[in-house]
Amino acid sequence: MYLLSYPLDSSTPAYGNGEGLKSRSDKNICEGDSCNTLHIEFSNHLGTHVDCPLHFDSDGASITDYEPDFWNPGPVGIVEIPAQAAQLLDENDLLSSTGYESLPTNIQALLLKTGWGSRRQSREYWESPPGYLPSLADWMRNRFPELRFFGFDSISLSSFAHRDVGREAHRAFLKHQRPILILEDLNLVRVEAPGTLSEVLISPLFLSGADGAPCTIWAR
């Protein structure tokens, strides 16, 4: 089994260097309490997380609008593109990616390894990551008609250096009759590309009506 998600902690990078996780002790055995508990505060788009249609579509589906089986996609394909800082990737990059030729058309999730996971604790991870062009969404729908998820090892679909393009890309993926949900800030360091995963289980924090949520993602 692999974990494709990072643990949430005070060092978790936030998009645009925004507010990160805050936690404080509510109860502490060492201070005479009967147990240990934490009070935790963080954005629902911090760390490894999923964007649902509601994130960019006021009429879109939320976390709790999907059946349990939806979160267990298969088959899952993995490709690799060594992306540059602030690069905007599109269908031509996917066509030339390592592993594209072997992808079956019935994949339900596509994971892209860019190598940016190795920069996760650096400023450039949030400041100048690669992003994605809006045209990629419809190209994926045509090429992979069963696709539910698109995920990658950078902080967001939107490069902080190209935020206007990033907003349009989010709408292209999410505001559609066949939305493709977005998995951001994946941990793909140990995953070999190209390849396939025989099983993936995406377990989002089950927040009622949320437009997205942190995820623990298990893979085999």
C-alpha positions in Angstrom: 0.0 0.0 0.0 1.1 3.6 -0.7 -0.1 6.8 0.8 -0.6 9.4 -2.0 -1.3 12.2 0.5 0.8 14.3 2.9 0.0 14.6 6.6 -1.4 18.0 7.6 0.9 20.0 9.9 2.2 23.5 10.6 4.6 23.3 7.7 2.0 22.3 5.1 2.4 24.9 2.2 -0.6 27.0 1.3 -1.5 28.4 -2.1 -0.2 31.9 -2.5 1.5 31.6 0.9 -1.9 31.9 2.5 -2.8 30.9 6.0 -1.7 27.4 7.1 -2.8 25.0 9.7 -3.2 26.3 13.3 -3.6 23.9 16.2 -3.6 24.3 20.0 -4.1 21.9 22.9 -7.6 21.8 24.3 -6.7 19.2 26.9 -3.4 17.9 28.1 -2.7 15.0 30.4 0.6 16.6 31.5 -1.4 19.6 32.7 -3.8 17.5 34.8 -6.5 16.8 32.2 -8.0 13.3 31.8 -7.0 13.0 28.1 -5.2 14.8 25.2 -7.3 16.7 22.6 -6.5 19.3 19.9 -8.4 22.3 18.5 -7.5 22.5 14.8 -8.2 25.3 12.3 -7.3 25.2 8.5 -8.7 25.8 5.1 -10.6 23.0 3.4 -8.1 23.5 0.4 -4.9 23.0 2.4 -2.6 20.0 1.8 -3.6 17.0 -0.3 -7.2 17.7 -1.1 -10.0 17.4 -3.7 -11.8 20.2 -5.5 -15.5 19.4 -6.2 -17.7 21.2 -8.8 -19.2 23.5 -6.1 -15.7 25.1 -5.8 -16.3 27.0 -9.1 -20.0 26.3 -9.8 -22.7 27.5 -7.4 -25.0 24.7 -8.7 -22.2 22.1 -8.6 -21.9 18.9 -6.5 -20.3 19.0 -3.0 -18.3 16.3 -1.2 -21.4 14.7 0.3 -23.3 14.5 -3.1 -21.3 11.5 -4.3 -22.0 7.8 -3.6 -19.3 5.9 -1.8 -18.2 3.9 -4.9 -17.3 7.2 -6.6 -14.3 7.6 -4.4 -12.8 4.2 -5.4 -11.9 4.8 -9.1 -10.2 2.3 -11.3 -8.3 1.8 -13.4 -5.9 4.6 -12.6 -3.1 5.7 -15.0 0.1 7.5 -14.2 2.2 9.6 -16.6 5.3 11.8 -16.1 6.1 15.3 -17.4 9.1 17.1 -15.8 7.5 20.5 -15.5 9.3 23.8 -15.3 8.5 26.8 -13.0 5.3 28.6 -14.0 4.9 26.3 -17.1 1.3 26.0 -18.4 0.7 22.4 -19.4 -1.9 21.4 -22.1 -2.9 18.4 -24.1 0.3 18.5 -26.2 2.3 18.0 -23.1 0.2 15.1 -22.1 0.5 13.6 -25.6 4.3 13.7 -25.2 4.4 12.6 -21.6 6.2 9.4 -20.5 3.5 6.7 -20.3 0.8 8.3 -22.4 1.0 5.7 -25.2 0.1 2.9 -22.8 -2.9 4.5 -21.1 -6.2 2.7 -21.7 -9.1 4.9 -22.7 -11.3 3.6 -19.7 -9.2 5.1 -16.9 -11.2 6.8 -14.2 -8.3 8.7 -12.7 -5.2 10.2 -14.2 -2.2 11.1 -12.1 0.5 13.3 -13.4 4.0 13.2 -11.9 5.8 16.5 -12.5 8.6 16.2 -10.0 7.5 19.2 -8.0 7.0 17.1 -4.9 10.7 17.4 -4.2 10.3 21.2 -3.9 7.4 21.1 -1.5 9.2 22.8 1.4 10.6 25.6 -0.8 9.0 29.0 -1.6 8.8 28.1 -5.3 6.4 25.3 -4.6 3.6 27.8 -4.0 5.0 30.8 -5.8 5.9 29.4 -9.3 4.4 25.9 -9.7 3.3 24.6 -13.1 -0.4 25.1 -14.0 -2.8 23.9 -16.6 -4.6 25.4 -19.6 -8.4 25.2 -19.8 -8.3 23.3 -23.1 -7.0 20.3 -21.3 -10.3 19.5 -19.6 -12.3 18.9 -22.8 -9.4 17.0 -24.4 -9.4 14.7 -21.4 -13.2 14.2 -21.6 -12.9 13.2 -25.3 -9.9 11.0 -24.8 -11.0 9.3 -21.5 -14.8 9.3 -21.4 -15.0 7.6 -17.9 -12.5 10.0 -16.2 -13.5 11.2 -12.7 -10.3 12.6 -11.3 -7.2 14.4 -12.4 -4.4 14.7 -9.9 -0.8 15.9 -9.7 2.1 16.6 -7.4 2.0 20.4 -7.3 0.0 22.7 -5.1 -2.9 23.7 -7.5 -4.3 23.4 -11.0 -3.7 27.1 -11.0 -0.2 28.4 -11.2 0.2 31.4 -8.8 2.0 33.1 -11.6 -1.1 32.7 -14.0 -4.1 33.0 -11.7 -6.5 34.3 -14.3 -5.8 31.2 -16.5 -6.0 29.0 -13.4 -9.5 30.2 -12.6 -10.6 29.4 -16.2 -9.0 26.0 -15.9 -10.9 25.3 -12.7 -14.1 26.2 -14.4 -13.3 24.1 -17.4 -12.8 21.0 -15.3 -15.5 21.6 -12.7 -18.3 23.6 -14.2 -19.5 21.0 -16.7 -22.1 18.3 -17.1 -19.2 15.8 -16.9 -17.0 17.4 -14.2 -13.5 16.1 -13.6 -12.7 16.5 -9.9 -9.2 17.8 -9.1 -6.7 16.2 -6.7 -4.1 18.7 -5.7 -0.8 18.5 -3.8 -0.5 14.7 -4.2 2.5 12.8 -2.8 3.8 10.9 -5.8 7.4 10.7 -4.7 7.4 6.9 -4.3 5.1 6.2 -7.3 6.8 5.0 -10.4 5.7 6.5 -13.7 4.6 5.4 -16.2 2.4 2.8 -14.7 -1.0 2.0 -13.3 -2.4 1.5 -9.8 -4.6 -1.5 -9.3 -6.6 0.2 -6.5 -7.0 3.8 -5.3 -9.3 4.9 -2.4 -9.8 8.6 -1.9 -11.1 9.4 1.5 -12.1 13.1 1.9 -12.9 14.7 5.2 -16.7 14.2 5.0 -17.8 17.8 5.5 -21.5 18.2 4.6 -22.0 20.5 1.6 -18.3 21.3 1.3 -16.8 22.5 -2.1 -13.7 20.5 -1.4 -11.8 18.8 1.5 -8.5 17.4 2.6 -8.1 13.7 1.6 -6.2 10.6 2.7 -5.6 8.7 -0.5 -4.5 5.1 -0.3 -3.2 3.2 -3.4 -2.1 -0.3 -4.2 
